[in-house]
Amino acid sequence: MLEGNRVSRISVRGFAVASATAVTTVGAVMGVASGNAAQSSDDNFEAAAADTTLLADIPVGEQAQVQVSSLSEQADVQAAAADTAAKKSAEEAARLRAAKDAEAKKEAADKAAAEEKAEKERKEAEAERASRSAVRDASSFSTQGSYSISEVKAMARQMIPASQFQCFSNIVDHESGWNYRATNPSSGAYGLMQALPGYKMQSAGADWQSNPATQIKWGLSYMDGRYGSPCGAWSFWQANRWY
């Protein structure tokens, strides 16, 4: 815009000087004709040139309007850029807040889930301890000459923790059908749990061949020691068909 302004001013100044020169020339000719001195013509030329220069220094109206319009457009562009930057900043701040809120919620949910799991495990452990403390020992049952399946199962219910009884029962169902005298003719496995060899059960009592309570005691000890619990033993049995 400054270069354009310069060109406009030079153009106006040139036009004005040319016009003044023409007027002065005409005036000089007329002055000679009327007998005026040459000095008067020179003075008129310099005065006209000075007046013309002062007029040329004033910006043209259209040019001034263009300058104002350009400044206004620049202000609008700057304002729009500032608005865009402010919006981006606000959006980024909102995104960060949302991310922090989501992380805090996830942490709270994970903590609540962990506490709930710990409480559940604690209650289960307490129930297991209570169940184990309530079971009867094999020696607390009176010795009989023979036992029915229902009597053997009743003994097992009193000796096995309630939470583990079904798993224990599933294994006995498959191994012996609750026959405490069951014998495998090919392998020699014996009793409710089909211990192999059968005499391993003597660690629970000398009457292991005739007393189902002694066999149940041995079976529970074996499952706890090898698989952690009767349910652990049952999981292994399902995968391998033996335990």
MILUM-693627 format. One record per residue (C-alpha): x, y, z. Coordinates in nm, 4 decimals, always signed. Layout:
BEGIN
+----------+----------+----------+
!        x !        y !        z !
+----------+----------+----------+
!        X !        Y !        Z !
...
+----------+----------+----------+
***
This chain:
BEGIN
+----------+----------+----------+
!        x !        y !        z !
+----------+----------+----------+
!  +0.0000 !  +0.0000 !  +0.0000 !
!  +0.2865 !  +0.2398 !  +0.0740 !
!  +0.4395 !  +0.1749 !  -0.2688 !
!  +0.1029 !  +0.2344 !  -0.4326 !
!  +0.0624 !  +0.5544 !  -0.2354 !
!  +0.4035 !  +0.6704 !  -0.3505 !
!  +0.3179 !  +0.6082 !  -0.7142 !
!  -0.0109 !  +0.7946 !  -0.6777 !
!  +0.1546 !  +1.0937 !  -0.5175 !
!  +0.4277 !  +1.1092 !  -0.7867 !
!  +0.1671 !  +1.0808 !  -1.0556 !
!  -0.0417 !  +1.3590 !  -0.9065 !
!  +0.2642 !  +1.5731 !  -0.8493 !
!  +0.3792 !  +1.5239 !  -1.2094 !
!  +0.0404 !  +1.6129 !  -1.3427 !
!  +0.0226 !  +1.9205 !  -1.1264 !
!  +0.3711 !  +2.0362 !  -1.2240 !
!  +0.2967 !  +1.9825 !  -1.5906 !
!  -0.0224 !  +2.1808 !  -1.5588 !
!  +0.1534 !  +2.4610 !  -1.3742 !
!  +0.4245 !  +2.4707 !  -1.6370 !
!  +0.1707 !  +2.5008 !  -1.9084 !
!  -0.0104 !  +2.7802 !  -1.7286 !
!  +0.3136 !  +2.9580 !  -1.6537 !
!  +0.4254 !  +2.9304 !  -2.0156 !
!  +0.1014 !  +3.0775 !  -2.1357 !
!  +0.1320 !  +3.3482 !  -1.8713 !
!  +0.4868 !  +3.4232 !  -1.9772 !
!  +0.3867 !  +3.4628 !  -2.3370 !
!  +0.1092 !  +3.6925 !  -2.2366 !
!  +0.3464 !  +3.8789 !  -2.0048 !
!  +0.5910 !  +3.9405 !  -2.2872 !
!  +0.3116 !  +4.0585 !  -2.4992 !
!  +0.1961 !  +4.2951 !  -2.2277 !
!  +0.5501 !  +4.4046 !  -2.1389 !
!  +0.5869 !  +4.2186 !  -1.7965 !
!  +0.9399 !  +4.1223 !  -1.6865 !
!  +1.0745 !  +3.7619 !  -1.7015 !
!  +1.1321 !  +3.7609 !  -1.3238 !
!  +0.7559 !  +3.7763 !  -1.2659 !
!  +0.7078 !  +3.4601 !  -1.4773 !
!  +0.9672 !  +3.2670 !  -1.2742 !
!  +0.8001 !  +3.3677 !  -0.9485 !
!  +0.4640 !  +3.2500 !  -1.0693 !
!  +0.6098 !  +2.9128 !  -1.1741 !
!  +0.7715 !  +2.8466 !  -0.8335 !
!  +0.4558 !  +2.9458 !  -0.6471 !
!  +0.2448 !  +2.7165 !  -0.8586 !
!  +0.4871 !  +2.4290 !  -0.8093 !
!  +0.4886 !  +2.4799 !  -0.4325 !
!  +0.1092 !  +2.4856 !  -0.4172 !
!  +0.0918 !  +2.1719 !  -0.6307 !
!  +0.3379 !  +1.9829 !  -0.4067 !
!  +0.1274 !  +2.0574 !  -0.0968 !
!  -0.1856 !  +1.9258 !  -0.2665 !
!  -0.0069 !  +1.6081 !  -0.3843 !
!  +0.0949 !  +1.5246 !  -0.0236 !
!  -0.2737 !  +1.4720 !  +0.0737 !
!  -0.3779 !  +1.1019 !  +0.0156 !
!  -0.6352 !  +1.0466 !  -0.2499 !
!  -0.9787 !  +0.9678 !  -0.0996 !
!  -1.0067 !  +0.6259 !  -0.2601 !
!  -0.6585 !  +0.5309 !  -0.1440 !
!  -0.7415 !  +0.6316 !  +0.2124 !
!  -1.0515 !  +0.4150 !  +0.2027 !
!  -0.8439 !  +0.1152 !  +0.0834 !
!  -0.5987 !  +0.1689 !  +0.3693 !
!  -0.8800 !  +0.1795 !  +0.6272 !
!  -1.0412 !  -0.1284 !  +0.4746 !
!  -0.7099 !  -0.3174 !  +0.4868 !
!  -0.6596 !  -0.2316 !  +0.8539 !
!  -1.0139 !  -0.3437 !  +0.9312 !
!  -0.9608 !  -0.6730 !  +0.7497 !
!  -0.6360 !  -0.7317 !  +0.9383 !
!  -0.8166 !  -0.6675 !  +1.2669 !
!  -1.0911 !  -0.9132 !  +1.1684 !
!  -0.8357 !  -1.1798 !  +1.0737 !
!  -0.6509 !  -1.1324 !  +1.4019 !
!  -0.9762 !  -1.1491 !  +1.5993 !
!  -1.0790 !  -1.4683 !  +1.4161 !
!  -0.7384 !  -1.6230 !  +1.4825 !
!  -0.7674 !  -1.5324 !  +1.8504 !
!  -1.1149 !  -1.6891 !  +1.8692 !
!  -0.9903 !  -2.0083 !  +1.7016 !
!  -0.6955 !  -2.0329 !  +1.9403 !
!  -0.9246 !  -1.9766 !  +2.2382 !
!  -1.1651 !  -2.2469 !  +2.1185 !
!  -0.8811 !  -2.4949 !  +2.0651 !
!  -0.7449 !  -2.4171 !  +2.4093 !
!  -1.0887 !  -2.4679 !  +2.5661 !
!  -1.1411 !  -2.7956 !  +2.3771 !
!  -0.8007 !  -2.9269 !  +2.4850 !
!  -0.8697 !  -2.8314 !  +2.8458 !
!  -1.2083 !  -3.0067 !  +2.8291 !
!  -1.0453 !  -3.3185 !  +2.6781 !
!  -0.7856 !  -3.3307 !  +2.9533 !
!  -1.0541 !  -3.2911 !  +3.2218 !
!  -1.2614 !  -3.5688 !  +3.0640 !
!  -0.9580 !  -3.7988 !  +3.0486 !
!  -0.8749 !  -3.7306 !  +3.4135 !
!  -1.2363 !  -3.7875 !  +3.5176 !
!  -1.2485 !  -4.1165 !  +3.3251 !
!  -0.9223 !  -4.2307 !  +3.4819 !
!  -1.0453 !  -4.1382 !  +3.8290 !
!  -1.3706 !  -4.3279 !  +3.7716 !
!  -1.1814 !  -4.6329 !  +3.6461 !
!  -0.9515 !  -4.6282 !  +3.9483 !
!  -1.2514 !  -4.5979 !  +4.1804 !
!  -1.4283 !  -4.8861 !  +4.0039 !
!  -1.1162 !  -5.1048 !  +4.0155 !
!  -1.0704 !  -5.0286 !  +4.3833 !
!  -1.4337 !  -5.1093 !  +4.4605 !
!  -1.4090 !  -5.4359 !  +4.2634 !
!  -1.0893 !  -5.5341 !  +4.4445 !
!  -1.2464 !  -5.4587 !  +4.7822 !
!  -1.5572 !  -5.6554 !  +4.6892 !
!  -1.3465 !  -5.9509 !  +4.5772 !
!  -1.1387 !  -5.9404 !  +4.8947 !
!  -1.4535 !  -5.9292 !  +5.1083 !
!  -1.6025 !  -6.2242 !  +4.9197 !
!  -1.2851 !  -6.4279 !  +4.9618 !
!  -1.2745 !  -6.3415 !  +5.3303 !
!  -1.6320 !  -6.4606 !  +5.3809 !
!  -1.5655 !  -6.7792 !  +5.1864 !
!  -1.2566 !  -6.8479 !  +5.3947 !
!  -1.4523 !  -6.7925 !  +5.7145 !
!  -1.7271 !  -7.0233 !  +5.5921 !
!  -1.4685 !  -7.2860 !  +5.5001 !
!  -1.3067 !  -7.2643 !  +5.8428 !
!  -1.6445 !  -7.2842 !  +6.0120 !
!  -1.7381 !  -7.5826 !  +5.7974 !
!  -1.4141 !  -7.7637 !  +5.8743 !
!  -1.4466 !  -7.6969 !  +6.2449 !
!  -1.7926 !  -7.8494 !  +6.2404 !
!  -1.6923 !  -8.1811 !  +6.0776 !
!  -1.6599 !  -8.5025 !  +6.2727 !
!  -1.3511 !  -8.7145 !  +6.2972 !
!  -1.3574 !  -9.0749 !  +6.1821 !
!  -1.3015 !  -9.1949 !  +6.5367 !
!  -1.6267 !  -9.0359 !  +6.6516 !
!  -1.8361 !  -9.2932 !  +6.4623 !
!  -1.9211 !  -9.6222 !  +6.6225 !
!  -1.7947 !  -9.9308 !  +6.4438 !
!  -2.0472 ! -10.1482 !  +6.2620 !
!  -2.0292 ! -10.4832 !  +6.0892 !
!  -2.1566 ! -10.3309 !  +5.7638 !
!  -2.2789 ! -10.0006 !  +5.6249 !
!  -2.5410 !  -9.9098 !  +5.3686 !
!  -2.4707 !  -9.6554 !  +5.0973 !
!  -2.6969 !  -9.4032 !  +5.2692 !
!  -2.5086 !  -9.4523 !  +5.5955 !
!  -2.1725 !  -9.4047 !  +5.4238 !
!  -2.2951 !  -9.0875 !  +5.2552 !
!  -2.4263 !  -8.9572 !  +5.5881 !
!  -2.0861 !  -9.0162 !  +5.7434 !
!  -1.9168 !  -8.8356 !  +5.4549 !
!  -2.1485 !  -8.5339 !  +5.4901 !
!  -2.0431 !  -8.5024 !  +5.8522 !
!  -1.6743 !  -8.5354 !  +5.7734 !
!  -1.6401 !  -8.3303 !  +5.4524 !
!  -1.6758 !  -7.9467 !  +5.4568 !
!  -2.0115 !  -7.8529 !  +5.3084 !
!  -1.8535 !  -7.6475 !  +5.0280 !
!  -1.6463 !  -7.9502 !  +4.9198 !
!  -1.8901 !  -8.2345 !  +4.9666 !
!  -2.0385 !  -8.2362 !  +4.6153 !
!  -1.6947 !  -8.2538 !  +4.4529 !
!  -1.5960 !  -8.5366 !  +4.6889 !
!  -1.9223 !  -8.7134 !  +4.6146 !
!  -1.8726 !  -8.6823 !  +4.2372 !
!  -1.5383 !  -8.8595 !  +4.2587 !
!  -1.6688 !  -9.1378 !  +4.4822 !
!  -1.9682 !  -9.1840 !  +4.2496 !
!  -1.7345 !  -9.2512 !  +3.9566 !
!  -1.4723 !  -9.4530 !  +4.1462 !
!  -1.6797 !  -9.6905 !  +4.3572 !
!  -2.0462 !  -9.5955 !  +4.3563 !
!  -2.0128 !  -9.5509 !  +4.7376 !
!  -1.9236 !  -9.9148 !  +4.7900 !
!  -1.6577 !  -9.9102 !  +5.0612 !
!  -1.5590 ! -10.2694 !  +4.9779 !
!  -1.5266 ! -10.2121 !  +4.6013 !
!  -1.2236 ! -10.3878 !  +4.4529 !
!  -1.0712 ! -10.3528 !  +4.1069 !
!  -0.9758 ! -10.7071 !  +4.0058 !
!  -0.7104 ! -10.5979 !  +3.7570 !
!  -0.5319 ! -10.3226 !  +3.9481 !
!  -0.6149 ! -10.4040 !  +4.3059 !
!  -0.7533 ! -10.0545 !  +4.3782 !
!  -0.9772 ! -10.0682 !  +4.6830 !
!  -1.2499 !  -9.8830 !  +4.8714 !
!  -1.4548 !  -9.5694 !  +4.8232 !
!  -1.1719 !  -9.3751 !  +4.6583 !
!  -1.0178 !  -9.6796 !  +4.4868 !
!  -0.6839 !  -9.6233 !  +4.6573 !
!  -0.4003 !  -9.7940 !  +4.4704 !
!  -0.2711 !  -9.9920 !  +4.6374 !
!  -0.5498 ! -10.0120 !  +4.8923 !
!  -0.3231 ! -10.0545 !  +5.1912 !
!  -0.2118 !  -9.6902 !  +5.1544 !
!  -0.5248 !  -9.6113 !  +5.3547 !
!  -0.3773 !  -9.7693 !  +5.6643 !
!  -0.2148 !  -9.4309 !  +5.7324 !
!  -0.5645 !  -9.3195 !  +5.8373 !
!  -0.6422 !  -9.6263 !  +6.0454 !
!  -0.5818 !  -9.9962 !  +6.0762 !
!  -0.9475 ! -10.0700 !  +5.9978 !
!  -0.9227 !  -9.9187 !  +5.6488 !
!  -1.0688 ! -10.2296 !  +5.4831 !
!  -1.3928 ! -10.2377 !  +5.6867 !
!  -1.4540 !  -9.8854 !  +5.8126 !
!  -1.5834 !  -9.6304 !  +5.5556 !
!  -1.5109 !  -9.3466 !  +5.7992 !
!  -1.1406 !  -9.4379 !  +5.7882 !
!  -1.1503 !  -9.4447 !  +5.4076 !
!  -1.3254 !  -9.1060 !  +5.3952 !
!  -1.0640 !  -8.9621 !  +5.6299 !
!  -0.7841 !  -9.0897 !  +5.4083 !
!  -0.9542 !  -8.9711 !  +5.0871 !
!  -1.0047 !  -8.6170 !  +5.2208 !
!  -0.6423 !  -8.5992 !  +5.3359 !
!  -0.5197 !  -8.7226 !  +4.9961 !
!  -0.7300 !  -8.4732 !  +4.7968 !
!  -0.6307 !  -8.1816 !  +5.0191 !
!  -0.2631 !  -8.2698 !  +5.0037 !
!  -0.2404 !  -8.3388 !  +4.6285 !
!  -0.4975 !  -8.0991 !  +4.4800 !
!  -0.5685 !  -7.8492 !  +4.7553 !
!  -0.9270 !  -7.9633 !  +4.8085 !
!  -1.1828 !  -8.2187 !  +4.6866 !
!  -1.3003 !  -7.9646 !  +4.4277 !
!  -0.9439 !  -7.9324 !  +4.3021 !
!  -0.9298 !  -8.3085 !  +4.2733 !
!  -1.2614 !  -8.3160 !  +4.0903 !
!  -1.1397 !  -8.0583 !  +3.8359 !
!  -0.8355 !  -8.2764 !  +3.7683 !
!  -1.0526 !  -8.5875 !  +3.7425 !
!  -1.2787 !  -8.4254 !  +3.4841 !
!  -0.9781 !  -8.3388 !  +3.2678 !
!  -0.7992 !  -8.6750 !  +3.3054 !
!  -1.0555 !  -8.9312 !  +3.4201 !
!  -0.8347 !  -9.0179 !  +3.7156 !
!  -0.6977 !  -8.8323 !  +4.0163 !
+----------+----------+----------+
***
